Amino acid sequence: MMPADRLTTLEIRAAEQEKTIEELSGQIAEQWKVIERMQRKLDALTDRFLALEEQSAPDVPVTKPPHW
């Protein structure tokens, strides 16, 4: 293979890899958006669950134990 052919091959590979890296970077950015949305939903559901749990918890009367 001639040196010029090797250089062209390397340039083509570099361009293909650059395109792949850009595509992967875009996919990661999209996945982070999804993760952030899911985290917000999870936080909201956690808050709602804790609020409902507090509402449904029976009030424990403050009494002395029988042995007092």
C-alpha positions in Angstrom: 0.0 0.0 0.0 1.3 3.4 -0.9 1.8 6.0 1.9 -0.9 8.2 0.3 -3.3 5.4 0.4 -2.5 4.7 4.1 -3.0 8.4 4.9 -6.4 8.4 3.1 -7.5 5.3 4.9 -6.5 6.8 8.3 -8.3 10.0 7.4 -11.5 8.1 6.6 -11.3 6.1 9.8 -10.8 9.3 11.8 -13.8 10.9 10.2 -15.9 7.8 10.8 -14.8 7.7 14.5 -15.6 11.4 14.9 -19.1 10.8 13.5 -19.6 7.9 15.9 -18.4 9.9 18.9 -20.8 12.7 18.0 -23.7 10.2 17.7 -22.9 8.6 21.0 -22.6 12.0 22.7 -26.0 12.9 21.4 -27.5 9.6 22.7 -25.9 10.2 26.1 -27.3 13.7 26.3 -30.8 12.3 25.5 -30.4 9.6 28.1 -29.5 12.1 30.7 -32.7 14.1 29.9 -34.7 10.9 30.4 -32.9 10.1 33.7 -33.5 13.6 35.0 -37.2 13.4 34.2 -37.4 10.0 35.9 -35.6 11.3 38.9 -38.0 14.2 39.2 -41.0 11.8 38.9 -39.5 9.5 41.5 -38.9 12.4 43.9 -42.5 13.6 43.5 -43.8 10.0 44.0 -41.6 9.6 47.1 -43.0 12.9 48.6 -46.5 11.8 47.8 -46.0 8.4 49.3 -44.6 9.8 52.5 -47.4 12.3 52.8 -50.0 9.6 52.3 -48.2 7.4 54.8 -48.2 10.2 57.4 -52.0 10.7 56.8 -52.8 7.1 57.2 -50.6 6.3 60.2 -52.7 5.9 63.3 -52.0 8.3 66.1 -50.3 6.4 68.9 -51.8 7.5 72.2 -49.3 8.6 74.8 -49.9 6.3 77.7 -47.8 4.9 80.5 -46.9 1.2 80.1 -49.0 -1.1 82.3 -46.1 -1.8 84.7 -46.0 1.8 85.9 
